[in-house]
């Protein structure tokens, strides 16, 4: 491992302009990220309980195909259902015992959608359907049908090996613009008893998108916020609500960023002109009228698309948490950056670069860029503590559901999710 520490941190908060995007929890791409990851978690838990090990799988190849429901005030029926398509590859047996893969995927998707989009009736075949095309094809005969744990090389060594060459990037803390972008979507959510976000309002849909642009000390956030057809009787009710939402969010945003920065909130630009077009959904998302979602096309590190941050194309959702380098080192990059900030008090950026075959928790190169002049020995200690978790990283990813999409939920006591 080669660890480099430098003071070259140049976060976007130092620039005159900044652009941050957030695809909300009900955006088709975010939905599929969540479904793929929750499916993977359920698969891993099932296999750990039954076999004491997680067999080979990658459930990240998944798509949500949009259905068709003509949007009208008061609601309407679906003419064509949404279709959840699971692809990728996974073990369907272990030691001769069948793994109910398709059932695990199906139940995970329905459970996830019920929490995030409660208006989507996944029990109605006219509204939602699912199909598992996940294969167990491989030129290695027991790669996806292990006879025992001995057919899983990652369990047979002291430390698993990186399955690919990849670079993972993280940073902490978020800028005011990044936090505000999450805060504005999160206003519409609260945490359930499991600490996961659930919608606060029956009449608001979940396909919320936020685009924040900072110019100097002015942040302009443009939001697309749908209303649910079955809870919206007519145009007057729709536009009265939309005006109220914009006013409330304006006050909420200004309260979040304080007095030194000015916030401007704009809701639904398509309703501002002479021919306003209401943003209506029935199930909660634009998948109601044909929009599609795929893993890896949406939010990046920390649930946002921050245009002036370095980023990675690694898509961890649904990937194997025992050895997939982009997932485990993605977790580690997040952990290291937060620990450097919390323990050493410096804004920072962390890059972990691993080559195929590296010891997974001893990557080829680690580059830590800090804002403050911190001692290398202190950075060494933090990095060693985090990477020293080793295989425990897998358990944390599964049990803490680290990669399930979240947001900065509203809380009556002011506590935020990030």
Phi, psi and omega in degrees: 000129176249113181255123177244134177236130180217168179254042183263011181302125178228081182286159182295343177294344179272350183268161180286328179238157179206142179228127181224134180240148175224121171269115188295174185302331181264003175295140184308318181292319178293323177302314183289323173306312182293318181295315180299316182290318180293324175298317180296319179297316180294321178297313182297315180297319178300313183290322177297319179292319184278321191238348182075013180205159178254112180287173184294137178192154168215107184256023184278345179274098184210151178218147172248113182268130184292150175262205179217118173220114181291121186280125176211151180302136181092346177105169181197164179270155176283130174274333179214136186279159166294149179231121176265121182245117176264129178236218180074192181227149180198153174291133179251003176205159176215122181057032180086354178266132181291140172257121184285066189303308184300320179293319178298316179296314184296311182293323178297316181297316181294319179297316180296314182294325179297324179286313187282321183231078186296344179275351180271114183275092183287351177276349181263116182296341176282347184253322188211140173216161181220150179214134178257115175253014181298129183254170172237034182285137175193149175282345176267119194299329185244015181296319180247017173211064185298139177281330179198180180297340180292343175273006178245092186304328182296338177270349186265001180238161180297324179223133177295156180261149175296131184275357185198170172264123186204161176234128178247142185229137172215173182201159178194143002274178174285154175282169178300322180293317179296315179296317181297322180300318176287322180300319186293319173290319183296341176306331185269009182227153168229167180273141173275188184294345178261007180077022180249146185289136175228148182298143179269333188238132180295330189268355182259131176281171188257353180276067181264134177235138181236131173236113181250131178235120176259130174235102186068239180253024177242123177249118176255118181248119178256126183241143167254116185232113181274159171245150184279127185301319184288350177244015181228107190285323186200179184295323181298314179297318180301307186288328175297316179295316183299318178297318180295317179301316181298319180294316181295316180294327177299314179294319180297316181296314181296324178295325182290323187261355175081198190265346185273347179234142180258132180254138173233125183245130178236127181249124172057083182297334181288349177261006185269339186273190182289339178239074186296138180243108181297146177261101184241143173221157179254312179275342179124349187217164176290355170297345175301332184227048165098349179295144182244155177230148179217149180298136173089359182264358187250231186294151180253218184305133178064022173077021180223168171243096185261107194295336182258014175257147169293152185214174179233152178269003179298134179243101187282342190295120179090355182281158179297124183272010179264331183210359180290114190300321182294336181272308183291318178284338172296317176298314182296321179298317177299315183295314181297316182297320180290321181291324177298317180293315184288321184272325186251350173074025182236135167302148184202167174226138184235131176238124175245119181242122180239145175257154177309126179093351175301149163303126192301322182259023173222066186295160185299322185213137175232125180239117179247118177253127182241160176273321181267164180275080182268152182285137180300325181298327178287320177295318177306315182296314180297314181299316181296321179298316183290308180294337179293348174299330178053231184296341177299337176304319179300313181297321180294318179300319182284307188287326179271354182049049188302324186264004173291135181301134176228182175208174178278081188298149173292144177215134184299337181261006174089359180285139182243158185284334181260000000 
